[in-house]
């Protein structure tokens, strides 16, 4: 019998989705800005140092700069999102490890339902741990 996620779990997932979007947006903008500068510098150096490149059209040079910008956007967003997901996965694994250990001490099997109940019962404790971890990360 399939069980649906609780309302709090769905809300937690939506918060993580929104946070991931914000991180991806910020990372993409940072990467795009950085690689736009790199592309512009490379085109300027090519223009002044290599005469055949200087004879190329402005459209080609703009294409090269915009390609660098798009590359930076994609790679920056992806790197930031992967880093966020990695931290999220580590935190979730730590919580699940802690839940399994405490449930085992009580003699209960750590099924998904039991872990969910344990998470609800220890919500305050987990919030304090998350706050301490957030302070340590900044």
C-alpha positions in Angstrom: 0.0 0.0 0.0 1.7 3.2 -1.1 1.8 6.0 1.4 1.8 9.7 0.6 4.2 12.2 2.1 2.9 14.3 4.9 2.0 17.9 4.4 5.1 19.0 6.3 7.3 16.8 4.2 5.8 18.3 1.0 6.3 21.8 2.4 9.9 21.0 3.3 10.5 19.7 -0.3 9.0 22.9 -1.8 11.2 25.0 0.5 14.2 23.1 -0.8 13.1 23.5 -4.4 12.7 27.3 -3.9 16.1 27.5 -2.2 17.7 25.4 -5.0 16.2 27.8 -7.6 17.6 30.9 -5.8 21.0 29.3 -5.5 21.0 28.3 -9.2 20.0 31.7 -10.2 22.7 33.4 -8.2 25.3 31.0 -9.3 24.3 31.4 -13.0 24.5 35.1 -12.8 27.9 35.1 -11.1 29.2 32.6 -13.7 27.8 34.6 -16.6 29.3 37.8 -15.4 32.7 36.2 -14.8 32.8 34.5 -18.2 31.6 37.6 -20.0 34.6 39.4 -18.7 36.9 36.5 -19.7 35.4 36.4 -23.2 35.7 40.1 -23.6 39.3 40.1 -22.5 40.1 37.2 -24.8 38.5 38.9 -27.7 40.3 42.2 -27.0 43.6 40.4 -26.7 43.0 38.6 -29.9 42.0 41.8 -31.6 45.2 43.6 -30.7 47.6 40.7 -30.8 46.5 38.7 -33.9 45.8 40.7 -37.1 43.6 38.0 -38.8 41.3 38.0 -35.7 41.2 41.8 -35.8 39.8 41.6 -39.4 36.9 39.4 -38.3 33.4 40.9 -38.0 32.0 42.4 -34.9 29.3 39.8 -35.1 31.7 36.9 -34.7 33.4 38.6 -31.8 30.0 39.2 -30.2 29.2 35.5 -30.8 32.4 34.4 -29.0 31.7 36.7 -26.0 28.0 35.6 -25.8 29.2 31.9 -26.0 31.5 32.5 -23.1 28.6 34.2 -21.2 26.3 31.2 -21.8 29.0 28.8 -20.8 29.5 30.7 -17.6 25.8 30.8 -16.9 25.3 27.0 -17.3 28.5 26.0 -15.5 28.0 28.5 -12.7 24.4 27.5 -12.0 25.3 23.8 -12.2 28.3 24.0 -9.8 26.3 26.0 -7.2 23.3 23.6 -7.4 25.5 20.5 -7.1 27.3 22.0 -4.1 23.9 22.8 -2.5 22.5 19.3 -3.2 25.7 17.7 -1.8 25.3 19.6 1.5 21.6 18.8 1.6 22.3 15.1 1.0 25.0 15.1 3.7 22.5 16.7 6.2 19.8 14.2 5.3 22.1 11.3 5.7 23.2 12.5 9.1 19.6 12.8 10.3 18.7 9.4 8.9 21.9 7.9 10.5 21.0 9.4 13.9 17.4 8.2 13.6 18.4 4.7 12.8 20.8 4.6 15.7 18.2 5.9 18.2 15.5 3.7 16.9 17.8 0.7 17.1 18.5 1.5 20.8 14.8 1.5 21.4 14.5 -1.9 19.6 12.5 -0.6 16.7 13.2 -1.2 13.0 14.1 2.0 11.1 11.5 1.9 8.4 10.5 5.1 6.5 7.4 5.5 8.6 9.4 5.1 11.9 12.1 7.6 10.7 9.3 10.1 9.8 7.8 9.7 13.3 11.2 10.0 14.9 11.8 13.2 12.8 8.5 14.7 14.0 9.3 13.8 17.7 12.8 15.4 17.5 11.9 18.4 15.4 13.3 20.9 17.9 16.5 19.1 18.3 17.0 18.8 14.6 16.3 22.5 14.1 19.0 23.4 16.7 21.5 21.1 14.9 20.6 22.7 11.5 21.1 26.2 13.0 24.5 25.2 14.4 25.5 23.7 11.1 24.4 26.8 9.2 26.5 29.0 11.4 29.5 26.7 10.9 29.1 26.8 7.1 29.1 30.7 7.0 
